[in-house]
Amino acid sequence: MRLFLTDRSRNRFDAADRRLAISKICDWYGKDFAGGHQGFDSFKGTFRRYAEQLASTVEGQAILVAGDYRIEFLDYDWGLNDVTRKDGRP
């Protein structure tokens, strides 16, 4: 989870806008990311625990811990599904 949340291509926190843009995967598998409960409050509880991975500044981490931000989901890159395997099969 820490490695996944540290990946800025999948999860981005903008402290100035108080906006956390997270992977669409979190939307699709919300219960897995929100401690078994769906909803933004549950997401925020999960992301509070990982504030250090999501925000690079102490100020940003404080915003995440306080839950004073909005959540958006990034578009999923469906091109990943088109990658050909080493054996040439799709």
N, C-alpha and C positions, 0 to 999 in steps of 0.2 A: 504494500500500500504506500509506504514512504517513497519508494522508487517511482511508482506510477504518478503520485501527486507532485513529485519534483520535476517531472517532464513538462516543460513549458510549451511543448507542441500540443499537449493534451489538456493542460490546466493552467490558467493564467489569472493572477490576482492583480487588480489595479487599485491600489490604495487610494489614489486621488479621486477616482470615480466610485470607490467603494463597491466594486463589482468583481465577482469571481466567475470567470468563464471556465466551465469544466467540460470534460469529455461527455459526448452524447451517451456513451456507455453507462455513465452514472444515472442518466435518465431511464434508460432501458432496464437496468438492473438495480434500480433504486433501493430495494430492500437489502441488497448485499452491501451497499455503500452507506446506508442510513441506519445501520444497526438493527435491521429487521423491520423497520417502520418506514413508510413512505411519507414524503412531505418535506418542505424546505426546513422546518424546524429540526427535523431529525438529521438532515444533511448537515446543517450548521453545527449540530452536536458532534458529528463525526469530524467535520473539518476543523472544529475547535481543537481537537486533539492533535491535528497535523498542521497547525498554524506555522510552525518553523519550516516545514517543507513547502508550503504554499506561498509564503511571503518572505521576501529577502530582508525586510527591515523590521526593527522592533515595533515601529508605529503600525506597520501593516499587520504584524502578528497580533497586536492589541485589538485592532479592528476585527480580525477574525475571531479572536477569543470572545469579544463582546457580542458578536453576531450582528454587527451593525453594517451590513452589506447586502447586496442582492446577488442572486445566483442566475446565471444564464448557461445554456448548453451550447457548446460549439457544434458546428456541422461535422458529421462523421465523414471521413475520407473513404468512400466506397471503392476507390482505386486500389486499396489494399487487397481487395478480393480478387483483383485481376492479375495478381502476381503469379507467374508461372513457376512451378516447382523445378528443382534441378533435373528431375527425370523427364522434363518437357511436358508433363501433364498439367492441366489447369487446376 
